[in-house]
Amino acid sequence: MLAAMALRPPSRDEIRELALRLGLGLDAAALGSYHGLVAGLVGGLAALDAAPDDLPAPRYPRSPGRRPPDAENRLGAWAVKARVEGAAAGPLAGRSAVLKDNVMLAGVPLANGTSILEGYAPPMDATVATRILDAGGTILGKAVCEAHCFSAGSHTSASGPVRNPHRPTHTTGGSSSGCAALVASGEVDLAIGGDQGGSIRVPASFCGIVGLKPSHGLVPYTGILPIEPTVDHAGPMTANVADNALLLEVIAGPDGLDSRQGEVRVERYREALGAGIGGLRIGLLREGFARPESQPEVDAALRGAARRFEKLGARVAEVSVPAHRSAGAVGFGAVQSFVHTLLWTDGCPSGREDLFPTCYLESHRRWRERASELSAPMKTILLLSEYLREQAGWRLPARSMNAMRGLRAAYDAALERCDALLMPTTPMVATPLPEPDAPPEELVARAFGPVGNTLPFDHTHHPALSFPCASHDGLPVGAMLVGRRFEEGVLYRLAHAFERHAEWRTLGP
């Protein structure tokens, strides 16, 4: 792990170079004045820079972790195998869990899908990890995630592709790729994924498991690497709905350290299970179907799922939110904000009061000297972001933020007429993994292609649950329910009823 360089006052020449770069036009006298002012201020900050971080100490012993050999890692889904035994008793006693490899586990390597962080191990446990352990769960290690968590395909991690348990030549989806593969293959019971554009729900859809992107702020993000605080979400990935509700009960609620949280409302989510769905209203979102990238069989499977909900007592009617068609582009307008947090601030969500270990920032700042190791999607958004900044300043992120308020209101209006929206999670089933020598155009298309229905709800902060509803060509079809903020219980109630009365593997389009 890199040690931080001691903060030192600047030389006069360094201030001269900075002034020239910034176009300040300082004469000799002014240069001397500003050199003295800046040097004095830097000296005053040296004590702060030398102070230790006030980080929570890990409470449970653990093994340091190891990268398993191929024989133990047939899907390429394990980043690190470790073992942390939690409390002797609790609601997760006897359950095994894995963490996406952007979630901190003290003393265990963290790569975030990239070679740039090689050798880094965080000094703290993420809040979600501590809560799993306090509830009696056993954490078995870290699951591979996509490079910087910026791909909805499972082909960008520096450790290699993650393979779909249903068809190893196909993608698991991303960026919580390893989590989905390990849960779907039965190697772990529970997983913690992250979602900023669909990174829980896309792999849940492609792998036939249950994945929840909670309401923004419901699950504390402390100790998890951010992409952008307004879209950062962590949530449960499990083999069934009941386990998903259980894990959410364990990890949800304020921790006092994450400024994303604010006022959150927590429920006993398992109480919604088995309650029946008679009278609940489902809105079939018209614009979530027949997209340019949609497979007709996936659309047909979702309409079949709607009919099954009707047979179970729900009322189903088509609803329309025309803005959903362009919502993905509106959300992607914030790309400069993503790059700012991911790269230019070294991963520190600036201007916020979140707890964050500074040693991570020292390791991550190496990207500037190792930018050639960035994935194709990351190189693309870095180039795009810098071009947009030079051409339009920060106008595009501001427009994106302004447009999102209207989009949120449009979904809210639809949800006044129904209890949940229903649509395909991904417009297609899992696609083949790209070849190792695939060109950047293909790598980027596979990274961004599946998120048309998922990305908007990261920005609008509505909860969204993916669950398997059918099979096409031997691959799972994912259905997505979207609800009102902090009404995850309604989504669980609906999905659990479907799960109890239908076996998705036997249902076709």
C-alpha positions as CSV (number, residue, x, y, z in Angstrom):
1,M,0.0,0.0,0.0
2,L,1.4,3.4,-0.9
3,A,2.3,5.8,1.9
4,A,1.2,9.4,1.6
5,M,3.9,11.9,0.7
6,A,4.3,14.5,3.4
7,L,2.8,17.8,2.5
8,R,5.4,20.5,1.9
9,P,5.2,24.2,1.1
10,P,5.7,25.1,-2.6
11,S,8.8,26.7,-4.1
12,R,8.6,30.1,-5.8
13,D,9.1,28.3,-9.2
14,E,6.2,26.0,-8.6
15,I,3.9,28.9,-7.9
16,R,5.2,30.7,-11.0
17,E,4.4,27.6,-13.1
18,L,0.9,27.3,-11.5
19,A,0.2,30.9,-12.2
20,L,1.2,30.6,-15.8
21,R,-1.0,27.5,-16.2
22,L,-4.0,29.3,-14.7
23,G,-3.5,32.5,-16.7
24,L,-3.1,34.7,-13.5
25,G,-0.5,37.0,-15.0
26,L,1.5,37.8,-11.9
27,D,4.5,40.2,-11.9
28,A,7.6,39.6,-9.8
29,A,6.3,41.4,-6.8
30,A,2.9,39.7,-6.9
31,L,4.5,36.4,-7.4
32,G,6.5,36.9,-4.2
33,S,3.4,37.8,-2.3
34,Y,1.3,34.9,-3.5
35,H,4.2,32.5,-3.0
36,G,4.4,33.5,0.7
37,L,0.6,33.4,1.2
38,V,0.3,29.9,-0.4
39,A,3.3,28.5,1.4
40,G,2.0,29.8,4.7
41,L,-1.4,28.2,4.2
42,V,0.1,24.9,3.1
43,G,2.2,24.9,6.3
44,G,-0.9,25.3,8.3
45,L,-2.5,22.3,6.6
46,A,0.5,20.0,7.3
47,A,-0.8,19.1,10.7
48,L,-4.2,18.1,9.4
49,D,-2.6,16.0,6.6
50,A,-0.5,14.2,9.2
51,A,-3.5,13.4,11.4
52,P,-4.8,9.8,11.3
53,D,-8.2,9.0,9.9
54,D,-10.9,8.3,12.5
55,L,-12.0,5.0,11.1
56,P,-14.0,2.2,12.8
57,A,-11.9,-0.7,13.8
58,P,-12.9,-4.1,12.4
59,R,-14.5,-6.3,15.1
60,Y,-14.1,-9.8,13.7
61,P,-10.9,-11.7,12.8
62,R,-10.4,-12.8,9.3
63,S,-8.0,-14.5,6.9
64,P,-6.1,-12.1,4.7
65,G,-7.6,-13.4,1.5
66,R,-6.2,-15.1,-1.6
67,R,-6.9,-15.2,-5.3
68,P,-8.2,-18.7,-5.9
69,P,-6.7,-20.8,-8.8
70,D,-8.7,-21.5,-11.9
71,A,-9.8,-24.9,-10.5
72,E,-11.6,-23.1,-7.7
73,N,-12.8,-20.3,-9.9
74,R,-14.4,-21.9,-12.9
75,L,-16.6,-18.8,-13.6
76,G,-13.9,-16.3,-13.0
77,A,-16.2,-14.8,-10.3
78,W,-14.0,-14.8,-7.2
79,A,-11.7,-11.8,-6.8
80,V,-10.5,-12.9,-3.4
81,K,-11.4,-15.8,-1.1
82,A,-11.3,-15.0,2.6
83,R,-13.3,-16.0,5.6
84,V,-14.8,-13.7,8.3
85,E,-17.0,-15.4,10.8
86,G,-19.7,-13.2,12.3
87,A,-21.6,-13.3,15.6
88,A,-22.5,-16.6,17.0
89,A,-26.2,-16.0,16.5
90,G,-28.5,-13.8,14.5
91,P,-30.9,-13.7,11.5
92,L,-28.0,-14.6,9.1
93,A,-26.5,-17.4,11.2
94,G,-25.5,-20.2,8.9
95,R,-25.6,-18.0,5.8
96,S,-22.7,-17.3,3.6
97,A,-22.2,-13.9,1.9
98,V,-19.9,-12.3,-0.7
99,L,-19.1,-8.6,-1.2
100,K,-18.7,-6.9,-4.6
101,D,-15.1,-5.9,-4.9
102,N,-15.8,-2.2,-4.4
103,V,-16.9,-2.9,-0.8
104,M,-14.3,-2.6,1.8
105,L,-13.3,-5.5,4.0
106,A,-10.4,-4.6,6.3
107,G,-7.1,-6.3,5.5
108,V,-8.5,-8.0,2.4
109,P,-7.4,-6.8,-1.1
110,L,-9.7,-4.5,-3.0
111,A,-9.3,-4.1,-6.8
112,N,-12.5,-2.5,-8.0
113,G,-12.0,-4.5,-11.2
114,T,-8.7,-2.7,-12.1
115,S,-5.0,-3.5,-12.0
116,I,-4.3,0.1,-10.9
117,L,-5.2,-0.8,-7.2
118,E,-2.9,-3.8,-7.1
119,G,-1.6,-4.2,-3.5
120,Y,-4.3,-2.1,-1.9
121,A,-6.2,-3.5,1.2
122,P,-8.5,-1.1,3.1
123,P,-8.2,-0.5,6.9
124,M,-11.9,-0.7,7.6
125,D,-15.0,-2.7,7.0
126,A,-17.9,-1.1,5.1
127,T,-21.1,-0.6,7.2
128,V,-22.9,-3.3,5.2
129,A,-20.1,-5.8,6.0
130,T,-20.3,-5.1,9.7
131,R,-24.0,-5.4,9.7
132,I,-23.9,-8.8,8.0
133,L,-21.3,-10.0,10.5
134,D,-23.3,-8.6,13.5
135,A,-26.3,-10.6,12.2
136,G,-24.3,-13.9,12.3
137,G,-23.4,-14.1,8.6
138,T,-20.1,-15.4,7.3
139,I,-18.3,-13.4,4.6
140,L,-16.4,-15.7,2.3
141,G,-14.6,-13.0,0.3
142,K,-14.9,-10.6,-2.6
143,A,-16.6,-11.1,-5.9
144,V,-15.1,-9.7,-9.2
145,C,-16.7,-6.5,-10.4
146,E,-16.2,-4.7,-13.7
147,A,-13.4,-2.1,-14.1
148,H,-14.3,0.9,-11.9
149,C,-17.9,-0.6,-11.8
150,F,-18.5,1.0,-15.2
151,S,-19.9,-1.8,-17.4
152,A,-23.2,-3.7,-17.7
153,G,-21.3,-6.5,-19.4
154,S,-18.9,-8.9,-17.6
155,H,-15.9,-8.5,-19.9
156,T,-14.0,-5.5,-18.5
157,S,-12.4,-6.6,-15.2
158,A,-8.6,-6.8,-15.2
159,S,-8.9,-10.3,-13.8
160,G,-10.7,-11.5,-17.0
161,P,-14.3,-12.2,-17.9
162,V,-17.0,-13.5,-15.5
163,R,-19.0,-16.4,-17.0
164,N,-22.7,-17.0,-16.8
165,P,-23.5,-20.2,-14.8
166,H,-26.4,-20.9,-17.3
167,R,-24.1,-20.7,-20.3
168,P,-20.4,-20.1,-19.7
169,T,-19.8,-18.5,-23.1
170,H,-22.2,-15.7,-22.2
171,T,-22.1,-12.6,-20.1
172,T,-23.3,-12.4,-16.5
173,G,-24.0,-8.7,-16.9
174,G,-22.3,-6.1,-14.7
175,S,-21.0,-4.4,-12.9
176,S,-21.8,-6.7,-10.0
177,S,-20.9,-9.6,-12.2
178,G,-19.1,-11.9,-9.8
179,C,-21.9,-11.5,-7.2
180,A,-24.6,-12.7,-9.6
181,A,-22.5,-15.7,-10.8
182,L,-21.7,-16.9,-7.3
183,V,-25.3,-16.6,-6.1
184,A,-26.7,-18.2,-9.3
185,S,-24.2,-21.1,-9.1
186,G,-25.0,-21.7,-5.4
187,E,-21.5,-21.0,-4.2
188,V,-22.8,-18.4,-1.8
189,D,-26.2,-17.6,-0.3
190,L,-26.1,-13.8,-0.3
191,A,-24.3,-11.0,-2.0
192,I,-23.9,-7.2,-1.7
193,G,-23.9,-5.5,-5.1
194,G,-23.8,-1.9,-6.2
195,D,-25.9,-0.1,-8.7
196,Q,-25.4,3.2,-10.4
197,G,-27.0,2.4,-13.8
198,G,-28.3,-1.1,-13.4
199,S,-25.2,-2.9,-11.9
200,I,-27.3,-5.0,-9.5
201,R,-30.3,-5.6,-11.7
202,V,-28.7,-6.3,-15.1
203,P,-26.6,-9.3,-13.7
204,A,-29.6,-10.4,-11.7
205,S,-31.6,-10.5,-14.9
206,F,-29.0,-12.3,-17.0
207,C,-28.3,-14.9,-14.2
208,G,-31.8,-15.6,-13.0
209,I,-31.5,-14.3,-9.4
210,V,-33.2,-11.6,-7.4
211,G,-31.5,-8.2,-7.2
212,L,-32.8,-5.0,-5.5
213,K,-31.7,-1.4,-6.1
214,P,-33.1,0.2,-3.0
215,S,-34.4,3.7,-2.6
216,H,-31.5,6.1,-2.7
217,G,-30.0,6.3,0.8
218,L,-31.8,3.4,2.3
219,V,-28.7,1.3,2.6
220,P,-25.6,3.1,3.9
221,Y,-22.8,3.5,1.4
222,T,-20.0,4.0,4.0
223,G,-16.9,2.0,3.0
224,I,-18.0,1.5,-0.6
225,L,-16.2,3.1,-3.5
226,P,-18.4,5.7,-5.1
227,I,-19.1,6.6,-8.7
228,E,-21.3,9.7,-8.0
229,P,-23.1,10.2,-4.7
230,T,-26.5,11.1,-6.2
231,V,-26.6,7.7,-8.0
232,D,-24.7,5.4,-5.6
233,H,-26.8,2.5,-4.3
234,A,-25.8,-0.8,-2.6
235,G,-28.3,-3.6,-2.2
236,P,-28.9,-7.3,-1.8
237,M,-28.5,-10.1,-4.5
238,T,-30.0,-13.5,-3.6
239,A,-31.4,-16.7,-5.1
240,N,-34.9,-15.9,-3.9
241,V,-37.2,-13.1,-2.7
242,A,-37.4,-14.1,0.9
243,D,-33.6,-14.1,1.3
244,N,-33.5,-10.7,-0.4
245,A,-36.0,-9.2,2.0
246,L,-34.1,-10.7,5.0
247,L,-30.7,-9.3,3.8
248,L,-32.3,-5.8,3.3
249,E,-33.7,-5.9,6.8
250,V,-30.1,-6.5,8.1
251,I,-28.3,-3.8,6.0
252,A,-30.9,-1.0,5.8
253,G,-31.1,2.1,7.9
254,P,-28.9,5.1,8.8
255,D,-25.4,4.7,10.1
256,G,-24.7,8.3,10.9
257,L,-21.8,8.4,8.5
258,D,-23.3,8.5,5.0
259,S,-24.6,11.9,3.8
260,R,-26.6,10.2,1.1
261,Q,-29.1,8.9,3.7
262,G,-31.0,11.9,5.2
263,E,-34.5,10.8,6.2
264,V,-35.0,7.2,5.4
265,R,-37.9,4.9,6.2
266,V,-37.1,1.3,7.1
267,E,-39.7,-1.5,7.2
268,R,-39.8,-5.2,8.3
269,Y,-39.7,-6.3,4.7
270,R,-40.4,-10.0,5.4
271,E,-43.8,-9.1,6.8
272,A,-44.8,-8.3,3.2
273,L,-44.2,-11.9,2.1
274,G,-47.1,-14.2,1.7
275,A,-49.7,-11.4,2.2
276,G,-51.2,-11.9,-1.2
277,I,-51.5,-9.3,-3.9
278,G,-55.2,-9.0,-4.4
279,G,-56.1,-5.5,-5.3
280,L,-52.6,-4.3,-5.9
281,R,-52.3,-2.3,-9.1
282,I,-49.5,-2.9,-11.6
283,G,-48.7,-0.5,-14.4
284,L,-47.2,-2.1,-17.5
285,L,-44.9,0.6,-18.6
286,R,-45.5,1.0,-22.4
287,E,-42.1,2.6,-23.1
288,G,-40.2,-0.2,-21.4
289,F,-41.2,-2.5,-24.3
290,A,-40.4,-2.6,-28.0
291,R,-37.2,-0.6,-27.6
292,P,-34.7,-0.7,-30.5
293,E,-32.6,-3.2,-28.7
294,S,-35.5,-5.4,-27.4
295,Q,-35.9,-9.1,-28.2
296,P,-39.5,-9.8,-29.0
297,E,-39.3,-13.0,-26.8
298,V,-38.4,-10.9,-23.8
299,D,-41.3,-8.5,-24.3
300,A,-43.6,-11.5,-24.7
301,A,-42.4,-13.1,-21.5
302,L,-43.1,-9.9,-19.6
303,R,-46.6,-9.7,-20.9
304,G,-47.0,-13.3,-19.8
305,A,-45.8,-12.4,-16.4
306,A,-48.4,-9.6,-16.3
307,R,-51.2,-12.1,-17.0
308,R,-49.9,-14.3,-14.2
309,F,-50.1,-11.4,-11.8
310,E,-53.7,-10.8,-12.9
311,K,-54.5,-14.5,-12.1
312,L,-53.0,-13.9,-8.6
313,G,-55.4,-11.1,-8.0
314,A,-53.5,-8.0,-9.1
315,R,-55.0,-5.4,-11.4
316,V,-52.8,-4.8,-14.4
317,A,-53.2,-1.9,-16.9
318,E,-50.8,-0.3,-19.3
319,V,-49.4,3.1,-18.3
320,S,-47.3,5.5,-20.3
321,V,-44.4,7.7,-19.3
322,P,-43.2,9.1,-22.7
323,A,-40.0,10.6,-21.1
324,H,-38.8,7.0,-20.3
325,R,-37.7,6.6,-23.9
326,S,-35.1,9.3,-23.5
327,A,-34.4,8.9,-19.8
328,G,-31.2,6.9,-20.4
329,A,-29.6,9.8,-22.4
330,V,-30.7,12.3,-19.8
331,G,-29.0,10.2,-17.1
332,F,-25.9,9.8,-19.2
333,G,-25.7,13.6,-19.4
334,A,-24.2,13.4,-15.9
335,V,-21.1,11.6,-17.2
336,Q,-18.8,14.5,-16.3
337,S,-19.9,14.2,-12.7
338,F,-19.1,10.4,-12.8
339,V,-15.6,11.0,-14.2
340,H,-15.0,13.8,-11.7
341,T,-15.6,11.5,-8.7
342,L,-14.2,8.4,-10.2
343,L,-10.9,9.9,-11.5
344,W,-10.2,13.6,-10.9
345,T,-10.9,13.6,-7.2
346,D,-9.2,10.1,-6.8
347,G,-12.5,8.7,-5.7
348,C,-13.3,11.1,-3.0
349,P,-16.9,12.4,-3.1
350,S,-15.9,16.1,-2.5
351,G,-18.1,18.5,-0.7
352,R,-19.7,15.8,1.5
353,E,-19.3,14.7,5.1
354,D,-18.9,11.0,4.3
355,L,-16.3,8.9,6.1
356,F,-13.6,7.7,3.7
357,P,-10.1,6.3,4.2
358,T,-7.5,8.6,2.7
359,C,-5.1,5.7,2.0
360,Y,-7.4,4.6,-0.8
361,L,-7.1,7.9,-2.5
362,E,-3.3,7.6,-2.5
363,S,-3.5,4.2,-4.2
364,H,-6.2,5.3,-6.8
365,R,-4.4,8.5,-7.8
366,R,-1.9,6.3,-9.7
367,W,-4.4,6.1,-12.6
368,R,-2.8,9.3,-14.0
369,E,0.5,7.4,-14.7
370,R,-1.3,4.2,-15.7
371,A,-4.2,5.5,-17.7
372,S,-3.4,3.0,-20.5
373,E,-4.7,0.3,-18.1
374,L,-8.2,1.8,-18.0
375,S,-10.9,-0.3,-19.7
376,A,-12.4,0.6,-23.0
377,P,-15.6,2.1,-21.4
378,M,-13.5,4.1,-19.0
379,K,-11.3,5.5,-21.7
380,T,-14.4,6.4,-23.7
381,I,-16.1,8.3,-20.9
382,L,-12.8,10.0,-19.9
383,L,-12.3,11.3,-23.4
384,L,-16.0,12.3,-23.7
385,S,-16.0,14.1,-20.4
386,E,-12.9,16.1,-21.2
387,Y,-14.3,17.0,-24.6
388,L,-17.6,18.1,-23.1
389,R,-15.9,20.2,-20.4
390,E,-13.8,22.0,-23.0
391,Q,-16.8,22.6,-25.3
392,A,-19.6,23.3,-22.8
393,G,-18.1,23.6,-19.3
394,W,-20.4,21.9,-16.8
395,R,-23.6,22.8,-18.7
396,L,-24.5,19.2,-19.5
397,P,-24.5,17.8,-15.9
398,A,-26.6,20.8,-14.9
399,R,-29.1,20.1,-17.7
400,S,-29.2,16.4,-16.7
401,M,-30.0,17.4,-13.1
402,N,-32.7,19.8,-14.2
403,A,-34.3,17.2,-16.5
404,M,-34.2,14.5,-13.8
405,R,-36.6,16.5,-11.6
406,G,-39.2,16.4,-14.3
407,L,-38.6,12.7,-15.0
408,R,-38.9,11.9,-11.3
409,A,-42.2,13.7,-11.3
410,A,-43.4,11.8,-14.3
411,Y,-42.7,8.4,-12.7
412,D,-44.3,9.6,-9.5
413,A,-47.4,10.6,-11.4
414,A,-47.6,7.1,-12.9
415,L,-47.1,5.6,-9.4
416,E,-50.1,7.6,-8.1
417,R,-52.3,5.4,-10.5
418,C,-50.6,2.1,-9.6
419,D,-48.6,0.5,-6.8
420,A,-45.7,-0.6,-9.0
421,L,-44.5,-0.4,-12.6
422,L,-43.6,-3.5,-14.5
423,M,-41.2,-3.9,-17.5
424,P,-38.3,-6.0,-18.7
425,T,-35.2,-5.5,-16.5
426,T,-33.0,-5.9,-19.6
427,P,-34.5,-5.8,-23.1
428,M,-32.6,-9.0,-24.0
429,V,-31.3,-12.2,-22.4
430,A,-27.6,-12.7,-21.8
431,T,-25.5,-12.2,-24.8
432,P,-22.2,-13.9,-25.8
433,L,-19.0,-12.6,-24.2
434,P,-17.0,-10.6,-26.7
435,E,-13.8,-12.1,-28.0
436,P,-10.5,-11.1,-26.3
437,D,-9.4,-9.1,-29.3
438,A,-12.8,-7.4,-29.9
439,P,-12.5,-3.7,-31.0
440,P,-13.4,-0.9,-28.6
441,E,-16.7,-0.3,-30.4
442,E,-17.9,-3.8,-29.5
443,L,-16.6,-3.6,-25.9
444,V,-18.3,-0.3,-25.3
445,A,-21.6,-1.4,-26.9
446,R,-21.7,-4.5,-24.7
447,A,-20.9,-2.4,-21.7
448,F,-23.8,0.1,-22.1
449,G,-26.3,-1.8,-24.2
450,P,-28.5,-3.4,-21.5
451,V,-29.3,-0.4,-19.3
452,G,-32.1,1.4,-21.1
453,N,-34.7,0.4,-18.5
454,T,-32.5,0.3,-15.5
455,L,-30.4,3.5,-15.6
456,P,-33.2,6.1,-15.1
457,F,-34.2,4.8,-11.6
458,D,-30.7,5.3,-10.2
459,H,-31.2,9.0,-11.0
460,T,-34.8,9.3,-9.9
461,H,-34.1,7.2,-6.7
462,H,-37.1,4.9,-7.0
463,P,-36.6,1.3,-5.7
464,A,-36.4,-1.3,-8.4
465,L,-36.4,-5.1,-8.0
466,S,-35.4,-7.6,-10.7
467,F,-36.6,-11.2,-10.5
468,P,-36.7,-14.1,-13.0
469,C,-40.0,-14.5,-14.7
470,A,-39.3,-16.9,-17.6
471,S,-36.7,-18.6,-19.7
472,H,-35.8,-18.1,-23.4
473,D,-33.4,-20.3,-25.2
474,G,-32.2,-21.7,-21.8
475,L,-31.4,-18.3,-20.4
476,P,-33.3,-16.3,-17.7
477,V,-35.6,-13.4,-18.5
478,G,-35.6,-10.7,-15.9
479,A,-38.7,-8.7,-14.9
480,M,-38.4,-5.4,-13.1
481,L,-40.8,-3.9,-10.6
482,V,-40.4,-0.2,-9.7
483,G,-42.1,1.4,-6.8
484,R,-42.5,4.5,-4.7
485,R,-39.6,5.6,-2.6
486,F,-39.1,3.5,0.6
487,E,-41.9,1.1,-0.5
488,E,-39.7,-1.9,-1.1
489,G,-42.2,-4.0,0.8
490,V,-44.7,-3.7,-2.0
491,L,-42.1,-4.9,-4.6
492,Y,-41.3,-7.9,-2.4
493,R,-44.9,-8.7,-1.9
494,L,-45.5,-8.9,-5.7
495,A,-42.3,-10.7,-6.6
496,H,-42.8,-13.3,-3.8
497,A,-46.3,-14.1,-4.9
498,F,-45.1,-14.6,-8.5
499,E,-42.2,-16.8,-7.3
500,R,-44.4,-19.0,-5.1
501,H,-46.8,-19.7,-8.0
502,A,-44.6,-20.0,-11.0
503,E,-41.2,-21.7,-11.7
504,W,-39.5,-19.4,-14.1
505,R,-37.3,-22.1,-15.7
506,T,-40.5,-23.8,-17.0
507,L,-42.0,-20.6,-18.4
508,G,-41.3,-19.4,-21.9
509,P,-42.3,-16.4,-23.9
